[in-house]
Structure formats: C-alpha cells, structure tokens
Amino acid sequence: MNGAKAQGRAAGHSRLLRVDPVACDGIGMCAHLAPHLIEVDPWGYPVLTGHPLEDADARRATIALTACPRSAIFIEDRPAKIV
C-alpha cells in the first residue's frame, strides 16, 4: 500500500462502490465478478452492500467496474463526516 492511500484513510477517507442506476442495464456481470460486494435484485440490477472498501475488496470492485459494459459502476472516495 502506498503512503498516499494509507494517509487518505488515516485522515478519515473511505472508498465506496457506487452504481449509476440510469446507466445500468442490469446485465449482472459485476455481481459475478464481485459477489460479496454486489448482489442482484429480481430484475438483474445491482444491489450494493454500501460498506467501505478495504484493499482486497477494492481490487475486486475494480475488476467489476472495468468489466461493466455500460461503465455504470465506480468507486467514490469520500471524506469522513464531521459530527
């Protein structure tokens, strides 16, 4: 892990897997490639866990988003919420 990634997470950043519901056609390839991160609803559309991605999960998520024929999946970097 490089220093920038570790520093970003230490500063309260998290990475989340997201889907653009307008772009998604419900093909379901993402769920086959990252089944512990993505499930499908009865129509084949992705349902995401919403948990922050750890390193191993981020690799699987990257594989799934790269394979998406509609580019409907992406990883969002979010700063921590200030309470």
C-alpha positions as CSV (number, residue, x, y, z in Angstrom):
1,M,0.0,0.0,0.0
2,N,1.4,3.4,-0.9
3,G,1.7,6.2,1.5
4,A,-0.9,8.5,-0.1
5,K,-3.6,5.8,0.2
6,A,-2.7,5.0,3.8
7,Q,-2.6,8.7,4.7
8,G,-6.0,9.3,3.0
9,R,-7.7,6.5,5.0
10,A,-5.9,7.6,8.2
11,A,-7.3,11.1,7.6
12,G,-10.8,9.7,7.5
13,H,-11.4,8.9,3.9
14,S,-13.3,5.9,2.7
15,R,-13.9,4.3,-0.7
16,L,-17.4,3.2,-1.6
17,L,-18.6,1.2,-4.6
18,R,-21.4,3.1,-6.3
19,V,-23.7,2.5,-9.3
20,D,-25.3,4.9,-11.7
21,P,-28.8,3.5,-11.9
22,V,-29.5,5.4,-15.1
23,A,-26.5,4.0,-17.0
24,C,-27.0,0.4,-15.7
25,D,-28.8,-2.1,-18.0
26,G,-29.0,-4.9,-15.4
27,I,-26.6,-7.2,-17.2
28,G,-25.3,-8.5,-13.9
29,M,-21.6,-9.1,-14.8
30,C,-20.5,-7.1,-11.8
31,A,-22.3,-9.5,-9.4
32,H,-20.5,-12.4,-10.9
33,L,-17.1,-10.8,-10.5
34,A,-17.6,-9.4,-7.0
35,P,-20.4,-11.4,-5.4
36,H,-19.6,-10.5,-1.8
37,L,-19.9,-6.8,-2.8
38,I,-22.7,-6.8,-5.2
39,E,-26.0,-8.8,-5.3
40,V,-28.7,-8.5,-7.9
41,D,-32.4,-7.8,-7.5
42,P,-35.0,-9.9,-9.2
43,W,-34.6,-7.9,-12.5
44,G,-30.8,-8.2,-12.5
45,Y,-29.9,-4.8,-11.3
46,P,-27.1,-4.4,-8.7
47,V,-27.7,-4.0,-5.0
48,L,-24.5,-2.8,-3.3
49,T,-23.5,-3.6,0.3
50,G,-22.6,0.0,1.0
51,H,-19.6,-1.0,3.2
52,P,-16.3,0.9,2.8
53,L,-13.9,-0.9,0.5
54,E,-10.8,-2.5,2.0
55,D,-7.8,-3.2,-0.2
56,A,-8.9,-6.7,-1.3
57,D,-12.5,-5.6,-1.9
58,A,-11.2,-2.6,-3.8
59,R,-9.3,-4.9,-6.2
60,R,-12.5,-7.0,-6.8
61,A,-14.5,-3.8,-7.2
62,T,-12.0,-2.5,-9.8
63,I,-12.3,-5.7,-11.7
64,A,-16.1,-5.5,-11.7
65,L,-16.2,-1.8,-12.7
66,T,-13.7,-2.4,-15.5
67,A,-15.8,-5.2,-16.9
68,C,-19.1,-3.3,-16.8
69,P,-20.2,-2.8,-20.4
70,R,-22.1,0.4,-19.5
71,S,-19.5,1.9,-17.2
72,A,-22.2,2.2,-14.6
73,I,-20.1,1.2,-11.6
74,F,-17.5,3.5,-10.0
75,I,-15.5,3.9,-6.8
76,E,-16.2,7.0,-4.8
77,D,-13.6,8.5,-2.4
78,R,-15.5,10.1,0.5
79,P,-14.1,12.2,3.3
80,A,-15.2,11.3,6.8
81,K,-18.3,13.0,8.1
82,I,-17.7,15.7,10.7
83,V,-20.0,15.3,13.7
